[in-house]
């Protein structure tokens, strides 16, 4: 499968990294990018950087649209002007298929940055799930993690808030945790190395026992320190704060769609 990325920002680079990790040859990945710094980084990975006009002569199975939302509709029109038969896989947040000039030739997806490690979670939707190109997109994204095939496009806004943005919310919690941990200043260990093991152990714990209530009960004891901390989190509406963050992200996804 030969693919071309139009725009190589953070999410595109995460996908590319995941594809290469999965065994996809860099020779099968082409990029269209104007930023000179990014171009140099792409070339260091042995990726071919081409011009938009090259789409007319190159035979790509999928063109991955990965520009900023404000540029997406213009970029899509340019792609179809140069190469009318292109099949586009968009990773642009917030823009509904009906906003594109050729919606039946566009497949919509929402990956996250864990794709770089082969542990991505990607939502996938198109007007027709039975096409060859949709199956190609599904196969491509499976190389970088899990794929959710959505039944309706409206679910993309919810998915974006939970999976696309949600990682950053958890990273913010972990940042606070690390700041507190740094208050301890041991002479014999590197706090950041300890923290890496701590974060990794959270995944290991959930893999071993995929029930949060059970995991919490293994740590807390009645009247103990953990119980006191959990009660403080409840008193200060931690759950409500997180749910409000998801709602805010979902609402912004809808706003982005309406702005186009």
BABATI-46045 format. One record per atom (N, C-alpha, C): residue number from 1; residue in one letter; x, y, z. Coordinates in steps of 0.05 Angstrom, whole numbers, plus 5000, padded with zeros to 4 digits. Example, Ala and Ser with C-alpha at 12.3 -4.5 7.8 and 13.67 -1.06 7.14 Angstrom:
REM BABATI-46045
zaro;bavo;u;v;w
1;A;5264;4886;5156
1;A;5246;4910;5156
1;A;5264;4934;5156
2;S;5257;4955;5142
2;S;5273;4979;5143
2;S;5258;5001;5157
REM end
This chain:
REM BABATI-46045
zaro;bavo;u;v;w
1;X;5017;4976;5000
1;X;5000;5000;5000
1;X;5018;5025;5000
2;X;5012;5043;4982
2;X;5027;5068;4980
2;X;5009;5091;4989
3;X;5019;5107;5007
3;X;5003;5129;5018
3;X;5019;5155;5016
4;X;5004;5177;5016
4;X;5016;5204;5016
4;X;5002;5221;5037
5;X;5018;5233;5054
5;X;5008;5251;5075
5;X;5009;5280;5065
6;X;4987;5293;5065
6;X;4986;5322;5058
6;X;4985;5337;5085
7;X;5008;5348;5093
7;X;5011;5360;5119
7;X;5022;5339;5138
8;X;5043;5347;5152
8;X;5057;5328;5170
8;X;5061;5340;5198
9;X;5039;5346;5211
9;X;5040;5356;5238
9;X;5042;5333;5258
10;X;5035;5338;5283
10;X;5039;5319;5304
10;X;5025;5292;5299
11;X;4999;5293;5292
11;X;4984;5268;5289
11;X;4994;5253;5264
12;X;5001;5267;5243
12;X;5012;5253;5219
12;X;5038;5240;5226
13;X;5055;5253;5241
13;X;5081;5242;5248
13;X;5077;5218;5266
14;X;5057;5219;5284
14;X;5052;5195;5301
14;X;5043;5171;5284
15;X;5026;5176;5265
15;X;5017;5154;5247
15;X;5040;5143;5231
16;X;5056;5161;5220
16;X;5080;5152;5204
16;X;5099;5135;5221
17;X;5104;5145;5246
17;X;5122;5130;5264
17;X;5110;5102;5270
18;X;5084;5101;5275
18;X;5071;5075;5280
18;X;5072;5057;5256
19;X;5069;5067;5232
19;X;5070;5051;5208
19;X;5097;5039;5204
20;X;5118;5056;5208
20;X;5145;5046;5205
20;X;5151;5025;5226
21;X;5142;5030;5251
21;X;5147;5010;5272
21;X;5133;4983;5265
22;X;5110;4985;5251
22;X;5096;4960;5244
22;X;5108;4945;5222
23;X;5128;4957;5209
23;X;5141;4943;5187
23;X;5137;4955;5159
24;X;5121;4976;5158
24;X;5116;4989;5132
24;X;5142;5003;5123
25;X;5150;4998;5098
25;X;5175;5011;5088
25;X;5171;5041;5084
26;X;5190;5057;5093
26;X;5189;5086;5088
26;X;5185;5093;5059
27;X;5194;5075;5041
27;X;5192;5080;5012
27;X;5163;5081;5003
28;X;5145;5070;5020
28;X;5116;5070;5013
28;X;5101;5094;5024
29;X;5116;5111;5038
29;X;5104;5134;5051
29;X;5115;5160;5039
30;X;5097;5175;5027
30;X;5105;5201;5015
30;X;5092;5224;5031
31;X;5104;5247;5030
31;X;5094;5270;5046
31;X;5095;5295;5029
32;X;5074;5311;5034
32;X;5073;5338;5022
32;X;5074;5358;5046
33;X;5095;5373;5048
33;X;5098;5391;5072
33;X;5114;5415;5064
34;X;5105;5439;5072
34;X;5119;5464;5065
34;X;5139;5473;5086
35;X;5134;5465;5112
35;X;5152;5474;5133
35;X;5180;5462;5129
36;X;5200;5478;5126
36;X;5227;5469;5120
36;X;5239;5451;5142
37;X;5233;5458;5167
37;X;5243;5442;5190
37;X;5232;5414;5189
38;X;5205;5413;5184
38;X;5192;5387;5183
38;X;5202;5371;5159
39;X;5207;5384;5137
39;X;5217;5371;5113
39;X;5243;5357;5119
40;X;5261;5370;5133
40;X;5287;5358;5140
40;X;5283;5334;5158
41;X;5265;5336;5177
41;X;5260;5313;5195
41;X;5249;5289;5180
42;X;5231;5295;5161
42;X;5220;5273;5145
42;X;5241;5260;5128
43;X;5259;5276;5116
43;X;5280;5265;5100
43;X;5300;5248;5117
44;X;5304;5256;5142
44;X;5321;5240;5160
44;X;5310;5212;5165
45;X;5283;5210;5162
45;X;5270;5184;5166
45;X;5268;5169;5139
46;X;5282;5179;5119
46;X;5282;5167;5092
46;X;5254;5167;5079
47;X;5238;5188;5085
47;X;5212;5191;5073
47;X;5215;5210;5049
48;X;5200;5204;5028
48;X;5201;5221;5004
48;X;5183;5244;5007
49;X;5193;5268;5003
49;X;5177;5293;5004
49;X;5172;5302;4975
50;X;5146;5304;4968
50;X;5139;5311;4941
50;X;5123;5337;4941
51;X;5116;5346;4917
51;X;5099;5370;4914
51;X;5071;5361;4908
52;X;5052;5379;4912
52;X;5024;5372;4908
52;X;5018;5364;4879
53;X;5032;5376;4860
53;X;5027;5369;4832
53;X;5035;5340;4826
54;X;5053;5329;4842
54;X;5061;5301;4838
54;X;5038;5281;4841
55;X;5016;5290;4855
55;X;4994;5272;4858
55;X;4981;5264;4832
56;X;4985;5280;4811
56;X;4974;5275;4785
56;X;4987;5251;4772
57;X;5012;5246;4778
57;X;5027;5224;4765
57;X;5033;5200;4783
58;X;5032;5205;4809
58;X;5037;5183;4828
58;X;5011;5167;4832
59;X;5014;5142;4838
59;X;4990;5125;4842
59;X;4988;5117;4872
60;X;4975;5133;4888
60;X;4972;5127;4916
60;X;4946;5114;4922
61;X;4947;5094;4940
61;X;4922;5080;4948
61;X;4905;5098;4965
62;X;4918;5114;4982
62;X;4904;5134;4999
62;X;4920;5159;5001
63;X;4907;5182;5002
63;X;4919;5207;5008
63;X;4909;5215;5035
64;X;4927;5218;5054
64;X;4920;5224;5082
64;X;4920;5255;5086
65;X;4897;5266;5090
65;X;4895;5295;5094
65;X;4899;5301;5124
66;X;4920;5315;5130
66;X;4928;5320;5158
66;X;4937;5348;5163
67;X;4922;5367;5151
67;X;4928;5395;5155
67;X;4911;5406;5178
68;X;4914;5432;5185
68;X;4898;5444;5205
68;X;4869;5447;5195
69;X;4849;5446;5214
69;X;4821;5448;5205
69;X;4815;5471;5187
70;X;4827;5494;5192
70;X;4821;5518;5176
70;X;4831;5515;5147
71;X;4849;5497;5143
71;X;4861;5493;5116
71;X;4850;5469;5102
72;X;4834;5453;5115
72;X;4826;5426;5105
72;X;4810;5427;5080
73;X;4789;5444;5079
73;X;4771;5444;5056
73;X;4785;5455;5031
74;X;4802;5475;5034
74;X;4818;5485;5012
74;X;4837;5464;5002
75;X;4851;5450;5020
75;X;4870;5429;5013
75;X;4856;5407;4998
76;X;4832;5399;5007
76;X;4817;5377;4994
76;X;4811;5384;4965
77;X;4802;5409;4961
77;X;4795;5418;4934
77;X;4820;5417;4916
78;X;4843;5426;4927
78;X;4868;5425;4911
78;X;4876;5397;4903
79;X;4872;5379;4922
79;X;4879;5351;4917
79;X;4862;5340;4894
80;X;4836;5344;4895
80;X;4818;5334;4874
80;X;4822;5348;4848
81;X;4831;5373;4849
81;X;4837;5388;4824
81;X;4861;5376;4809
82;X;4881;5369;4825
82;X;4906;5357;4814
82;X;4901;5328;4807
83;X;4888;5313;4825
83;X;4884;5284;4821
83;X;4855;5277;4827
84;X;4837;5280;4808
84;X;4808;5277;4812
84;X;4800;5250;4823
85;X;4816;5229;4818
85;X;4808;5202;4827
85;X;4819;5195;4854
86;X;4830;5214;4868
86;X;4842;5209;4894
86;X;4821;5199;4914
87;X;4830;5181;4932
87;X;4814;5173;4955
87;X;4828;5184;4980
88;X;4813;5201;4994
88;X;4825;5216;5017
88;X;4816;5203;5043
89;X;4836;5199;5060
89;X;4831;5192;5088
89;X;4838;5216;5105
90;X;4819;5230;5116
90;X;4824;5254;5132
90;X;4827;5247;5161
91;X;4846;5260;5174
91;X;4850;5258;5203
91;X;4844;5285;5216
92;X;4831;5303;5201
92;X;4826;5330;5211
92;X;4802;5330;5229
93;X;4805;5342;5252
93;X;4783;5342;5273
93;X;4761;5361;5265
94;X;4736;5352;5271
94;X;4713;5370;5271
94;X;4698;5374;5245
95;X;4710;5367;5222
95;X;4697;5373;5197
95;X;4681;5350;5186
96;X;4655;5353;5183
96;X;4638;5332;5174
96;X;4642;5327;5144
97;X;4636;5303;5136
97;X;4640;5295;5108
97;X;4625;5313;5089
98;X;4601;5321;5096
98;X;4584;5337;5078
98;X;4597;5364;5071
99;X;4616;5373;5087
99;X;4630;5398;5083
99;X;4650;5397;5060
100;X;4659;5372;5054
100;X;4679;5369;5033
100;X;4666;5370;5005
101;X;4681;5377;4985
101;X;4670;5380;4958
101;X;4662;5353;4946
102;X;4676;5332;4954
102;X;4670;5305;4943
102;X;4668;5285;4966
103;X;4647;5287;4983
103;X;4646;5271;5008
103;X;4646;5241;5004
104;X;4637;5231;4981
104;X;4637;5202;4977
104;X;4665;5191;4971
105;X;4684;5209;4966
105;X;4712;5201;4962
105;X;4730;5208;4986
106;X;4717;5214;5008
106;X;4732;5221;5032
106;X;4724;5202;5055
107;X;4743;5191;5069
107;X;4739;5174;5092
107;X;4749;5190;5116
108;X;4732;5190;5136
108;X;4739;5207;5160
108;X;4750;5189;5182
109;X;4771;5199;5196
109;X;4782;5184;5218
109;X;4791;5204;5240
110;X;4794;5193;5264
110;X;4805;5208;5286
110;X;4824;5191;5302
111;X;4850;5192;5296
111;X;4869;5176;5311
111;X;4879;5192;5335
112;X;4896;5180;5352
112;X;4909;5194;5373
112;X;4939;5189;5372
113;X;4954;5204;5389
113;X;4983;5203;5386
113;X;4996;5177;5395
114;X;4980;5160;5409
114;X;4991;5133;5416
114;X;4996;5116;5392
115;X;4986;5125;5369
115;X;4991;5111;5344
115;X;5020;5107;5338
116;X;5037;5125;5349
116;X;5066;5124;5345
116;X;5078;5099;5356
117;X;5064;5087;5376
117;X;5075;5064;5390
117;X;5059;5038;5383
118;X;5042;5040;5363
118;X;5026;5018;5355
118;X;5003;5012;5375
119;X;4996;5032;5391
119;X;4975;5029;5411
119;X;4954;5051;5408
120;X;4951;5060;5383
120;X;4931;5081;5377
120;X;4903;5071;5379
121;X;4885;5089;5382
121;X;4856;5083;5381
121;X;4844;5103;5361
122;X;4833;5093;5339
122;X;4824;5110;5317
122;X;4795;5104;5311
123;X;4779;5125;5308
123;X;4752;5123;5298
123;X;4752;5126;5268
124;X;4735;5111;5255
124;X;4734;5110;5226
124;X;4705;5111;5216
125;X;4700;5129;5196
125;X;4673;5131;5186
125;X;4673;5140;5157
126;X;4654;5130;5141
126;X;4651;5139;5114
126;X;4622;5135;5106
127;X;4613;5148;5085
127;X;4586;5145;5076
127;X;4580;5117;5067
128;X;4601;5103;5057
128;X;4598;5076;5048
128;X;4621;5059;5060
129;X;4614;5040;5077
129;X;4634;5023;5090
129;X;4642;4999;5074
130;X;4630;4996;5050
130;X;4635;4972;5035
130;X;4656;4975;5013
131;X;4667;4999;5010
131;X;4686;5004;4988
131;X;4713;4993;4993
132;X;4728;4989;4972
132;X;4755;4979;4973
132;X;4772;4999;4990
133;X;4768;5025;4985
133;X;4784;5045;4999
133;X;4779;5046;5029
134;X;4754;5041;5037
134;X;4748;5040;5065
134;X;4762;5017;5079
135;X;4762;4994;5065
135;X;4776;4971;5076
135;X;4806;4976;5077
136;X;4817;4990;5057
136;X;4846;4997;5057
136;X;4852;5015;5081
137;X;4834;5035;5085
137;X;4838;5053;5108
137;X;4838;5038;5134
138;X;4819;5020;5137
138;X;4816;5003;5161
138;X;4842;4987;5165
139;X;4851;4974;5144
139;X;4876;4958;5146
139;X;4900;4975;5153
140;X;4902;4999;5141
140;X;4924;5017;5147
140;X;4924;5024;5177
141;X;4901;5032;5187
141;X;4899;5042;5215
141;X;4902;5019;5235
142;X;4895;4995;5227
142;X;4899;4972;5245
142;X;4929;4967;5250
143;X;4946;4976;5232
143;X;4975;4973;5236
143;X;4985;4990;5259
144;X;4970;5010;5267
144;X;4979;5028;5288
144;X;4962;5027;5313
145;X;4945;5006;5315
145;X;4929;5003;5339
145;X;4901;4993;5334
146;X;4882;5001;5350
146;X;4854;4992;5348
146;X;4838;5012;5331
147;X;4818;5001;5318
147;X;4800;5018;5301
147;X;4771;5014;5310
148;X;4758;5036;5315
148;X;4729;5037;5320
148;X;4715;5045;5294
149;X;4699;5027;5282
149;X;4683;5035;5259
149;X;4656;5045;5269
150;X;4652;5071;5265
150;X;4628;5084;5276
150;X;4604;5080;5259
151;X;4580;5077;5271
151;X;4555;5073;5257
151;X;4544;5099;5246
152;X;4549;5120;5260
152;X;4541;5146;5250
152;X;4562;5168;5256
153;X;4562;5188;5239
153;X;4583;5208;5240
153;X;4582;5225;5265
154;X;4558;5229;5277
154;X;4556;5245;5300
154;X;4573;5235;5324
155;X;4577;5209;5324
155;X;4594;5197;5345
155;X;4623;5206;5345
156;X;4631;5217;5322
156;X;4658;5227;5319
156;X;4665;5249;5339
157;X;4645;5267;5345
157;X;4649;5289;5363
157;X;4655;5278;5391
158;X;4640;5257;5399
158;X;4644;5245;5426
158;X;4671;5231;5427
159;X;4677;5216;5406
159;X;4702;5202;5405
159;X;4726;5221;5406
160;X;4723;5243;5392
160;X;4745;5263;5392
160;X;4750;5273;5420
161;X;4729;5278;5435
161;X;4733;5290;5462
161;X;4745;5269;5481
162;X;4737;5244;5479
162;X;4747;5224;5498
162;X;4774;5212;5490
163;X;4777;5205;5465
163;X;4802;5191;5456
163;X;4822;5211;5445
164;X;4812;5229;5427
164;X;4830;5248;5415
164;X;4842;5268;5435
165;X;4824;5280;5452
165;X;4833;5300;5471
165;X;4838;5287;5499
166;X;4825;5265;5505
166;X;4826;5254;5532
166;X;4854;5247;5542
167;X;4871;5239;5524
167;X;4899;5233;5532
167;X;4912;5257;5546
168;X;4907;5281;5534
168;X;4919;5305;5545
168;X;4908;5311;5573
169;X;4883;5304;5579
169;X;4871;5308;5605
169;X;4886;5290;5626
170;X;4890;5265;5618
170;X;4905;5247;5636
170;X;4934;5255;5639
171;X;4946;5265;5618
171;X;4974;5275;5620
171;X;4975;5298;5640
172;X;4954;5315;5640
172;X;4954;5338;5659
172;X;4953;5328;5687
173;X;4937;5307;5692
173;X;4936;5295;5719
173;X;4963;5283;5727
174;X;4976;5269;5708
174;X;5002;5258;5713
174;X;5023;5279;5717
175;X;5021;5302;5703
175;X;5039;5324;5707
175;X;5038;5334;5736
176;X;5013;5337;5746
176;X;5010;5346;5774
176;X;5022;5325;5793
177;X;5018;5300;5787
177;X;5029;5279;5804
177;X;5060;5280;5805
178;X;5072;5284;5781
178;X;5101;5286;5779
178;X;5111;5310;5794
179;X;5097;5332;5793
179;X;5105;5357;5807
179;X;5106;5351;5837
180;X;5086;5336;5847
180;X;5086;5329;5875
180;X;5109;5310;5882
181;X;5114;5291;5864
181;X;5135;5271;5869
181;X;5162;5285;5870
182;X;5166;5306;5855
182;X;5191;5320;5854
182;X;5198;5334;5881
183;X;5178;5337;5898
183;X;5183;5349;5924
183;X;5200;5331;5942
184;X;5201;5305;5934
184;X;5219;5286;5947
184;X;5246;5288;5932
185;X;5267;5291;5946
185;X;5293;5294;5933
185;X;5313;5273;5942
186;X;5309;5248;5934
186;X;5328;5226;5941
186;X;5355;5230;5928
187;X;5376;5220;5940
187;X;5403;5222;5930
187;X;5410;5200;5910
188;X;5396;5178;5911
188;X;5405;5154;5897
188;X;5388;5147;5873
189;X;5367;5161;5867
189;X;5350;5153;5844
189;X;5342;5177;5828
190;X;5335;5172;5803
190;X;5325;5192;5784
190;X;5294;5191;5786
191;X;5282;5213;5795
191;X;5253;5215;5799
191;X;5238;5209;5773
192;X;5248;5219;5750
192;X;5234;5215;5725
192;X;5235;5185;5717
193;X;5257;5171;5723
193;X;5258;5143;5717
193;X;5238;5127;5734
194;X;5236;5135;5759
194;X;5216;5122;5777
194;X;5188;5127;5766
195;X;5184;5152;5758
195;X;5157;5159;5748
195;X;5150;5143;5723
196;X;5169;5139;5705
196;X;5164;5122;5681
196;X;5154;5095;5689
197;X;5167;5083;5709
197;X;5159;5056;5718
197;X;5131;5057;5731
198;X;5126;5079;5746
198;X;5100;5082;5758
198;X;5078;5083;5738
199;X;5081;5099;5717
199;X;5061;5102;5696
199;X;5057;5075;5681
200;X;5079;5061;5676
200;X;5078;5035;5662
200;X;5063;5015;5680
201;X;5068;5017;5706
201;X;5055;4998;5724
201;X;5025;5001;5725
202;X;5015;5025;5719
202;X;4986;5029;5719
202;X;4973;5012;5697
203;X;4986;5012;5673
203;X;4976;4995;5652
203;X;4978;4966;5658
204;X;5000;4958;5671
204;X;5003;4930;5679
204;X;4982;4922;5699
205;X;4976;4939;5718
205;X;4955;4933;5738
205;X;4928;4929;5725
206;X;4921;4947;5706
206;X;4895;4945;5693
206;X;4893;4920;5676
207;X;4916;4913;5663
207;X;4916;4889;5646
207;X;4911;4864;5664
208;X;4922;4864;5688
208;X;4919;4842;5706
208;X;4892;4841;5719
209;X;4881;4864;5725
209;X;4855;4866;5738
209;X;4839;4890;5726
210;X;4824;4885;5704
210;X;4810;4906;5690
210;X;4785;4917;5704
211;X;4787;4923;5729
211;X;4764;4934;5743
211;X;4775;4955;5763
212;X;4768;4980;5758
212;X;4779;5002;5774
212;X;4771;5001;5804
213;X;4747;4993;5809
213;X;4738;4992;5837
213;X;4755;4971;5852
214;X;4760;4948;5840
214;X;4777;4928;5853
214;X;4805;4938;5857
215;X;4816;4952;5837
215;X;4843;4962;5839
215;X;4845;4983;5862
216;X;4825;5000;5864
216;X;4825;5020;5885
216;X;4822;5007;5912
217;X;4805;4987;5914
217;X;4801;4974;5940
217;X;4825;4959;5950
218;X;4843;4951;5931
218;X;4868;4938;5938
218;X;4887;4957;5951
219;X;4884;4983;5946
219;X;4902;5003;5956
219;X;4892;5016;5982
220;X;4866;5022;5982
220;X;4855;5037;6005
220;X;4847;5019;6028
221;X;4847;5030;6051
221;X;4836;5016;6075
221;X;4819;5036;6091
222;X;4799;5027;6105
222;X;4781;5045;6119
222;X;4797;5063;6139
223;X;4791;5089;6137
223;X;4804;5108;6155
223;X;4833;5114;6148
224;X;4843;5103;6126
224;X;4871;5107;6119
224;X;4876;5131;6102
225;X;4901;5134;6093
225;X;4909;5158;6078
225;X;4896;5158;6050
226;X;4895;5135;6037
226;X;4883;5134;6011
226;X;4854;5141;6012
227;X;4840;5131;6032
227;X;4812;5138;6036
227;X;4808;5168;6039
228;X;4825;5180;6054
228;X;4823;5209;6059
228;X;4827;5224;6032
229;X;4846;5216;6017
229;X;4851;5229;5991
229;X;4828;5225;5971
230;X;4817;5201;5970
230;X;4794;5196;5953
230;X;4770;5212;5960
231;X;4766;5215;5986
231;X;4743;5231;5996
231;X;4747;5261;5988
232;X;4772;5270;5989
232;X;4778;5297;5981
232;X;4772;5301;5951
233;X;4780;5282;5935
233;X;4774;5284;5906
233;X;4744;5285;5901
234;X;4729;5268;5915
234;X;4700;5268;5912
234;X;4688;5295;5921
235;X;4698;5305;5944
235;X;4688;5330;5955
235;X;4693;5353;5936
236;X;4715;5352;5921
236;X;4722;5373;5903
236;X;4713;5368;5874
237;X;4695;5348;5871
237;X;4681;5344;5845
237;X;4700;5336;5822
238;X;4719;5317;5828
238;X;4737;5309;5807
238;X;4722;5297;5783
239;X;4702;5280;5788
239;X;4687;5268;5766
239;X;4673;5289;5749
240;X;4661;5308;5762
240;X;4647;5329;5748
240;X;4666;5346;5731
241;X;4690;5352;5742
241;X;4710;5367;5727
241;X;4718;5353;5702
242;X;4723;5327;5704
242;X;4731;5311;5680
242;X;4709;5310;5659
243;X;4684;5306;5668
243;X;4662;5304;5650
243;X;4657;5331;5636
244;X;4662;5353;5650
244;X;4659;5379;5638
244;X;4681;5384;5617
245;X;4704;5372;5622
245;X;4726;5375;5602
245;X;4718;5360;5576
246;X;4706;5336;5579
246;X;4698;5321;5555
246;X;4676;5336;5540
247;X;4657;5348;5555
247;X;4636;5363;5542
247;X;4647;5387;5527
248;X;4666;5401;5540
248;X;4679;5425;5527
248;X;4693;5417;5501
249;X;4707;5394;5502
249;X;4722;5385;5478
249;X;4702;5377;5456
250;X;4680;5363;5464
250;X;4660;5355;5444
250;X;4647;5380;5432
251;X;4640;5399;5449
251;X;4627;5424;5439
251;X;4645;5439;5420
252;X;4672;5439;5426
252;X;4690;5452;5408
252;X;4693;5438;5381
253;X;4691;5411;5382
253;X;4691;5396;5357
253;X;4667;5404;5340
254;X;4644;5407;5352
254;X;4620;5415;5337
254;X;4624;5443;5327
255;X;4635;5461;5343
255;X;4640;5489;5334
255;X;4658;5490;5310
256;X;4679;5474;5310
256;X;4698;5473;5288
256;X;4683;5465;5262
257;X;4666;5445;5265
257;X;4650;5436;5242
257;X;4632;5459;5231
258;X;4620;5474;5249
258;X;4602;5495;5241
258;X;4617;5520;5230
259;X;4642;5522;5237
259;X;4658;5545;5228
259;X;4666;5542;5198
260;X;4666;5518;5188
260;X;4676;5513;5161
260;X;4655;5519;5140
REM end
